[in-house]
Amino acid sequence: MSRTTRLSPSLLRAAAVSGIAALTLTACGPGSGSGSSGAGSGDVKVGLITKTDTNPFFVKMKKGAEKTAKAEGVKLTTAAGKFDGDNAGQVTAIENMVAAGVKGILITPSDSKAIVPAIEKARAKGVLVIALDTPTEPESAVDALFATDNFKAGELIGEYAKAAMKGKTAKVATLDLAPGVSVGVKRHNGFLKGFGIKKGDSSIVCSQDTQGDQSKGQTAMENCLQKSPGINVVYTINEPAALGAYTALKAKGREKDVLIVSVDGGCTGTRAVKSGKIAATSQQYPLKMAAEGVKAVVKYAKDGKKASGYTDTGANLITDKAQDGAPSKDTAFGLKNCWG
């Protein structure tokens, strides 16, 4: 049977001081459930550190890690920052996990550069470190990366938006993440390539940062509409930002004549595509990232072979309004596979 054991009070106090939202040890013995393959013993420990524990994307990632850890008969320790960008919290989580004797750590870095020294210390102690979803800077700071090709995900929706405009003059608003964050930069640049424009192109009439937040997405869209009321294409970093943009557009009566495209493919976002609030999204698969990450740590525990390099966990364009030159899947597929 699986069991949940709280870490020691000293570790919890350290986590609280540094802003960690949660740090829980989920232990699954080798015989806990059908299909368990084990890892030679139930003593293998795997750590998962996400940016937050409230974002549905990371909730799904955690579920993938938990399910695979149970099937493999290993112990899973999970931690999350108090907010997206909580590097100090992630550093403390790494230190706590190393002290607890984990064999490997899976992490979605909140700060791709600032987390590197803590990762290097963990690797120096023989811990396998795999980045999920978000690469470190440099990518070589970790042993391996399991993630969506975020540039490609952006390119897919850029190609779609270009095809859907059917030659009409575009006035584009980009609702981005935050300066210097690799995921946001890659998605943004991928969109530009897919749409066939470059940074600074005159068709980009407004760019705002949203931190991937719905309320900030709404505010950003309101600001863009004040600056350029004729906007007809909106690129968004993720679906919460897209839904915020939709709310702002609807308030102006513009929701039906502005094309919104996004990235993530969560269940809520895919339903927004189905309802027509978002024209198309690039769906990615965090559950798969985490599952493959846990398996890689188990393999390392068994034979000492470390995962290496980049593994693309895939992306699909999801829309019910297919366009020539932009291969896609419909929302029935998207809902069946949302964040799977």
N, C-alpha and C positions, 0 to 999 in steps of 0.2 A: 504494500500500500504506500502511496505517496504521503509524505508528511511535510509540514512547514515548521521550521525551527528558527526562532529569532536569534540573531547574532548577539554576542556579548554586549553588556551595557556600555562598556568602554568604546566599542566600535560604533554603536548606535549614537553615543554622544558625539563622537568625532564626525559622524555623518551629518548629524543635526547642525553642528557648528559650521560645517562647510557648505551646507545648503542641499544635501542629498535628500530627496523626497522620500525614498524608500530603499531599504537594503534588507532583503529577505533571502533566506536559504531554503530552497525547495529541494528536498532529497528524495530520490527515487531509487530503491534498491534494485538489484539485477533481476529480481523475480517479480517486479511490480507491474503486473499486467501482461496480457498476451502479446507475443511478437517481440519481447525483449531480447535483444542480442547481447546486452552486457558489454563491458569493456575489460573483461578479465576479473574485475572486482567492482564493488559499489563504492570504492574510495576515490574514483576519478571525479574531480571537481571542475566545473566549467563556469566562467563568469560572463554575464551579459550586462553591459552598461549602455543605456539609451539616453537620448537627450532629455526626455521627460517621460513620466509614466502616465500622462493624461492624453497626449496626442494619439488618436486612434491608430495611426500608422505604427507607432511603437508598441501599442497594446497588442496589435496583431503580430508584430515581430516577437514579442515576449511569449505569446501563445505558441508560436512555431518552435521557439527554443524549448519551452516547457514540454511540449508533446514529444519532441525528438529526444530530449534528455530522459524522459520516462521510458521511451522505447529502447533506448540504449543502456538504461540502467546506470546512469551517472547522476551526480548531484549538480544542481544548478543554483548559482547565486546571482541575484539580479539587483541592479541599482539604477537609479535615474536622477538626473539633475532636477533641481527645484524649478528651473526654467530653462528654456532653450538658450544656450550660451553660457551655462553654468560650468565653466572649465574647472574651477576650484573643486566643485563637487565631484566631477569626474576623476580628477587627480586623486582625491581621497578614496574614491571607490576602487581605483586601481590598487592603491597601496593596501587597502583593507583586504582585497581579494588575494593579492600576492601573499600577504601575511597568513591568510587562511589556507594557503596551499593549493590554489587552483592550478590546473595543468594548462589551461588556455583562457584567454579573455576575448570576448567579442564586443566591439565598441562602435557606436555611432558618434564620432567626435563632435562636440559642440563648437570647439575651436580647433580647426585642423592643424594649426601651427603650435599653439600654446600647449597642447596635450602631448606633444612629441617627447619632451624630456621624461615624463612619467612612463610613457610606453617603452622608451629605451631602457629605463631601469628595470622594468618588468621582464623585458626580453633578455637582459643581461643575467637574470636569475633563472633562465630556462623556460619562461612562460611563453607559449605560443600566443601571439596577438594578431587578431584578424579584424580589420575594419569592415563594418557593414554599412551599406548605403552611402556613406560620406567618406571620401578618401582623406587621408592625412596629407599634410604638405611638409616634406615630400611624401609621395606614396610609398616609397621604400622604407619609411619609418616603421611600418608594420610588416609582418611576414606575408600577409595576403589581403586582398580586398574582394569581398563578395558584394556586388552592387549593380544597380541599374546603370546602364550607360546614359548618364543624364544629358550629355550633349545630344545623343541620338533621340532621347525622349523629347527634347525640345525641338529637334529637327522634324520629328514626325508631325507635331502640331503646327509647326511653321509651314510645312508642305501642304498640310490640310487647309490652313487658313488661306494660303495663296490660291489654292485650287478653288476654294469656296467663294472667294471674291470675284472670280471669273473676269478678271481684267479691270475691275473698278478701281478707281484711285483710292488708295488706302491711307487712312489717318490712324496711326497705331499708338496705343498706350501700352506701356509695359509696366506691370505691377510686380516688382521684383522682391527678393528676399532681404538681403542686407549687404553692404559693401564687403567684398573680399571673401564671402563664403562660397566655397568651391561648387557646391551643388547648385546654388542660385546662379552663379556665373556661367556654368556649363549649360544649364537649361536655357538661360537667356541667349547665350551665343548660338546654341543649337537652333533656337527659334529663328533668330536672324538669318542663319544660313538657309534653313528650310524655306523661309519666306522670300529669300533672294535679295536681302538687303544687308548693309554693313552698319557698324556702329557709327552714329552721327548722321545717318541718312535722314533726309528731310521729311520722309513719311512718318518718322517717329516723332510724335508731337508732344508726348509727355512720358516721363518715367518717374515712378515713385517706389520707395521701399515699403514693404508691408509686414515683414517678419513672418510671413505666412499666416497671418492672423485675420480672421473674418472682419472684425470691426475696423482694423487698420486698413484692410482692403477696401472697405466701404468709404472710409475717409479719403484714401488715396484716389479712388475713382471720382469722388465728389470734387477733389482738387483738380483732377485732370479735366473734368467736364467744365469747370470754371475757366481753365486755361484754354481749352480747345473744345468747344461744344460739338464740333462735327466729327468727333472720334467715331470710327466704325469697326475697328478691330482692337480687341483687348487680349493681350497675352498675360497670363497670371502664373506665378511661381507654383501655386498649388490650388486645390479646390476650395478651401476656406476663403482664400483671397478672391477666388472667382465668384463665390456666392456673395461676398461683400460687394464686389463690383456690380453684380446683378441687382442687388438691393438699391444701390445708388442709381443705376440706370433706370430701374422701374419707377423710382420716385420722380424721374424726369420724363417718364413716358417713352424711354428709349430702349427698353429691354428687348423689343422685337426686331430692331434694325441695327443692332450692334452684335458682331460675332465675338464670342468669348471662347478662348481655348485655354487648356490648362494641363497640368501634369499631376499624377498620383494614382488615379483609378481606384480610390477607396469606394466602399459601398455607398456612402452618402453622395460622393461626387459622381459615381456612375448613375445613381438615381437622378441626379441633377441633369445629366446628359439625356437620360430617358425623357425627362419632363420638358426638355428644351431650354433650360436655364443656361446650360453650357453646351456649346456646339460639339466639342470633341475634347477628349483627354487622352494622355498617354498613361496607360496602366502599368504600374510596377508591382513587384511581388516580395514584400518584406518578410512574409512567413517563410518563403523559400530561402531568403538570405540567411535567416537565423537557423533554419533546419540544417542547411549545408554547412554553416559555421560550426554547429555542435558536432556534426559528423566528422568534420576535419580535426577537431580537438580529440575526439575519441580515437581516430586513426593515429594521431600523434602519440596518444597514450599507449596504444597497442604496439606500434612498430617504430616509433621515434621519427617518422617521416613528417616533416612540416609542410603544410600547404604553402604555396607560393604564387606570386603573380596575381593577375586580375581575372576574376570569374564574372562574366556578364550574366546576371540572373533574369534578363529579358525585359522587354517592354512591348506593349501592343497598343495601337491607336484604337480608341473606342468611340464610336459614333453611330447614330441611326440615320445619318444623312451622308452616305458615302460619296466621295468625290473621286473623279478619275485622277490617277496618278498618286493617290494617297491610300494604299492598301489598309483596310481596317477590319475590325471585328464589331459586331453589334452589341447593344447593351445587354442582351440575353447572355452572351458570352461574358461580358464584363461583370454582371451581377453574380454569375456562377463562379467567377475566378477573382473577385475583388480582393486584392491584397493577399491572394493565396500563396 
